[in-house]
Amino acid sequence: MNTKATIDRFEEDKAILILKTREVVIWPKNRLPENSAEGKVISISIEDDRISTENNSKKAKELLNEILNP
């Protein structure tokens, strides 16, 4: 999923981003692109990380087995 956001303002170490849908996202200022400024439009991409999800599930099952079958 890709979307655009406008940097509305900065508050201490956070950036307040406004999405096209008018939803507000609070983001760490130091995780924005260099030279980010109020009014600048940025692109946000969110992806499903299936490998990490599967690894987390596997670790959780292993831990549960250790607890239930000592």
Biotite code that builds the C-alpha atoms (Angstrom):
import biotite.structure as struc

atoms = struc.array([
    struc.Atom([0.000, 0.000, 0.000], chain_id="A", res_id=1, res_name="MET", atom_name="CA", element="C"),
    struc.Atom([1.324, 3.413, -0.922], chain_id="A", res_id=2, res_name="ASN", atom_name="CA", element="C"),
    struc.Atom([-0.031, 6.725, 0.286], chain_id="A", res_id=3, res_name="THR", atom_name="CA", element="C"),
    struc.Atom([1.035, 10.345, 0.507], chain_id="A", res_id=4, res_name="LYS", atom_name="CA", element="C"),
    struc.Atom([1.299, 12.498, 3.612], chain_id="A", res_id=5, res_name="ALA", atom_name="CA", element="C"),
    struc.Atom([2.005, 16.157, 4.207], chain_id="A", res_id=6, res_name="THR", atom_name="CA", element="C"),
    struc.Atom([4.313, 17.178, 7.025], chain_id="A", res_id=7, res_name="ILE", atom_name="CA", element="C"),
    struc.Atom([2.003, 19.439, 9.014], chain_id="A", res_id=8, res_name="ASP", atom_name="CA", element="C"),
    struc.Atom([4.364, 20.428, 11.818], chain_id="A", res_id=9, res_name="ARG", atom_name="CA", element="C"),
    struc.Atom([7.070, 19.297, 14.192], chain_id="A", res_id=10, res_name="PHE", atom_name="CA", element="C"),
    struc.Atom([6.567, 18.858, 17.931], chain_id="A", res_id=11, res_name="GLU", atom_name="CA", element="C"),
    struc.Atom([9.829, 18.218, 19.778], chain_id="A", res_id=12, res_name="GLU", atom_name="CA", element="C"),
    struc.Atom([11.240, 15.019, 18.226], chain_id="A", res_id=13, res_name="ASP", atom_name="CA", element="C"),
    struc.Atom([8.004, 14.057, 16.440], chain_id="A", res_id=14, res_name="LYS", atom_name="CA", element="C"),
    struc.Atom([6.560, 14.961, 13.058], chain_id="A", res_id=15, res_name="ALA", atom_name="CA", element="C"),
    struc.Atom([2.813, 15.353, 12.649], chain_id="A", res_id=16, res_name="ILE", atom_name="CA", element="C"),
    struc.Atom([1.810, 13.959, 9.257], chain_id="A", res_id=17, res_name="LEU", atom_name="CA", element="C"),
    struc.Atom([-1.579, 14.437, 7.607], chain_id="A", res_id=18, res_name="ILE", atom_name="CA", element="C"),
    struc.Atom([-2.676, 11.701, 5.205], chain_id="A", res_id=19, res_name="LEU", atom_name="CA", element="C"),
    struc.Atom([-4.907, 12.285, 2.187], chain_id="A", res_id=20, res_name="LYS", atom_name="CA", element="C"),
    struc.Atom([-7.780, 10.865, 4.253], chain_id="A", res_id=21, res_name="THR", atom_name="CA", element="C"),
    struc.Atom([-7.160, 13.616, 6.855], chain_id="A", res_id=22, res_name="ARG", atom_name="CA", element="C"),
    struc.Atom([-5.949, 11.027, 9.351], chain_id="A", res_id=23, res_name="GLU", atom_name="CA", element="C"),
    struc.Atom([-3.052, 12.088, 11.557], chain_id="A", res_id=24, res_name="VAL", atom_name="CA", element="C"),
    struc.Atom([0.127, 10.052, 11.971], chain_id="A", res_id=25, res_name="VAL", atom_name="CA", element="C"),
    struc.Atom([2.783, 10.867, 14.551], chain_id="A", res_id=26, res_name="ILE", atom_name="CA", element="C"),
    struc.Atom([6.204, 9.833, 13.268], chain_id="A", res_id=27, res_name="TRP", atom_name="CA", element="C"),
    struc.Atom([9.734, 10.115, 14.679], chain_id="A", res_id=28, res_name="PRO", atom_name="CA", element="C"),
    struc.Atom([11.332, 13.210, 13.177], chain_id="A", res_id=29, res_name="LYS", atom_name="CA", element="C"),
    struc.Atom([14.680, 11.452, 12.765], chain_id="A", res_id=30, res_name="ASN", atom_name="CA", element="C"),
    struc.Atom([13.042, 8.753, 10.584], chain_id="A", res_id=31, res_name="ARG", atom_name="CA", element="C"),
    struc.Atom([11.994, 11.250, 7.890], chain_id="A", res_id=32, res_name="LEU", atom_name="CA", element="C"),
    struc.Atom([14.001, 11.898, 4.724], chain_id="A", res_id=33, res_name="PRO", atom_name="CA", element="C"),
    struc.Atom([16.781, 14.500, 4.933], chain_id="A", res_id=34, res_name="GLU", atom_name="CA", element="C"),
    struc.Atom([15.700, 18.102, 4.403], chain_id="A", res_id=35, res_name="ASN", atom_name="CA", element="C"),
    struc.Atom([12.124, 17.366, 5.474], chain_id="A", res_id=36, res_name="SER", atom_name="CA", element="C"),
    struc.Atom([10.189, 20.516, 6.234], chain_id="A", res_id=37, res_name="ALA", atom_name="CA", element="C"),
    struc.Atom([6.668, 21.609, 7.083], chain_id="A", res_id=38, res_name="GLU", atom_name="CA", element="C"),
    struc.Atom([4.459, 21.477, 4.009], chain_id="A", res_id=39, res_name="GLY", atom_name="CA", element="C"),
    struc.Atom([6.589, 18.879, 2.237], chain_id="A", res_id=40, res_name="LYS", atom_name="CA", element="C"),
    struc.Atom([4.700, 15.902, 0.775], chain_id="A", res_id=41, res_name="VAL", atom_name="CA", element="C"),
    struc.Atom([6.207, 12.485, 1.421], chain_id="A", res_id=42, res_name="ILE", atom_name="CA", element="C"),
    struc.Atom([5.332, 9.023, 0.157], chain_id="A", res_id=43, res_name="SER", atom_name="CA", element="C"),
    struc.Atom([4.645, 6.214, 2.633], chain_id="A", res_id=44, res_name="ILE", atom_name="CA", element="C"),
    struc.Atom([4.801, 2.537, 1.689], chain_id="A", res_id=45, res_name="SER", atom_name="CA", element="C"),
    struc.Atom([3.501, -0.238, 3.941], chain_id="A", res_id=46, res_name="ILE", atom_name="CA", element="C"),
    struc.Atom([4.032, -3.887, 3.102], chain_id="A", res_id=47, res_name="GLU", atom_name="CA", element="C"),
    struc.Atom([3.144, -7.219, 4.665], chain_id="A", res_id=48, res_name="ASP", atom_name="CA", element="C"),
    struc.Atom([6.331, -8.884, 5.938], chain_id="A", res_id=49, res_name="ASP", atom_name="CA", element="C"),
    struc.Atom([5.276, -12.519, 5.712], chain_id="A", res_id=50, res_name="ARG", atom_name="CA", element="C"),
    struc.Atom([8.707, -13.959, 6.482], chain_id="A", res_id=51, res_name="ILE", atom_name="CA", element="C"),
    struc.Atom([8.965, -12.081, 9.795], chain_id="A", res_id=52, res_name="SER", atom_name="CA", element="C"),
    struc.Atom([5.391, -13.023, 10.657], chain_id="A", res_id=53, res_name="THR", atom_name="CA", element="C"),
    struc.Atom([6.119, -16.697, 10.012], chain_id="A", res_id=54, res_name="GLU", atom_name="CA", element="C"),
    struc.Atom([9.343, -16.523, 12.044], chain_id="A", res_id=55, res_name="ASN", atom_name="CA", element="C"),
    struc.Atom([7.524, -14.897, 14.965], chain_id="A", res_id=56, res_name="ASN", atom_name="CA", element="C"),
    struc.Atom([4.810, -17.551, 14.833], chain_id="A", res_id=57, res_name="SER", atom_name="CA", element="C"),
    struc.Atom([7.405, -20.335, 14.767], chain_id="A", res_id=58, res_name="LYS", atom_name="CA", element="C"),
    struc.Atom([9.259, -18.848, 17.769], chain_id="A", res_id=59, res_name="LYS", atom_name="CA", element="C"),
    struc.Atom([6.006, -18.474, 19.710], chain_id="A", res_id=60, res_name="ALA", atom_name="CA", element="C"),
    struc.Atom([5.077, -22.121, 19.045], chain_id="A", res_id=61, res_name="LYS", atom_name="CA", element="C"),
    struc.Atom([8.542, -23.297, 20.087], chain_id="A", res_id=62, res_name="GLU", atom_name="CA", element="C"),
    struc.Atom([8.345, -21.286, 23.309], chain_id="A", res_id=63, res_name="LEU", atom_name="CA", element="C"),
    struc.Atom([4.869, -22.603, 24.068], chain_id="A", res_id=64, res_name="LEU", atom_name="CA", element="C"),
    struc.Atom([6.074, -26.176, 23.501], chain_id="A", res_id=65, res_name="ASN", atom_name="CA", element="C"),
    struc.Atom([8.995, -25.575, 25.883], chain_id="A", res_id=66, res_name="GLU", atom_name="CA", element="C"),
    struc.Atom([6.620, -24.294, 28.548], chain_id="A", res_id=67, res_name="ILE", atom_name="CA", element="C"),
    struc.Atom([4.019, -27.039, 28.143], chain_id="A", res_id=68, res_name="LEU", atom_name="CA", element="C"),
    struc.Atom([6.465, -29.909, 27.568], chain_id="A", res_id=69, res_name="ASN", atom_name="CA", element="C"),
    struc.Atom([9.460, -29.352, 29.860], chain_id="A", res_id=70, res_name="PRO", atom_name="CA", element="C"),
])
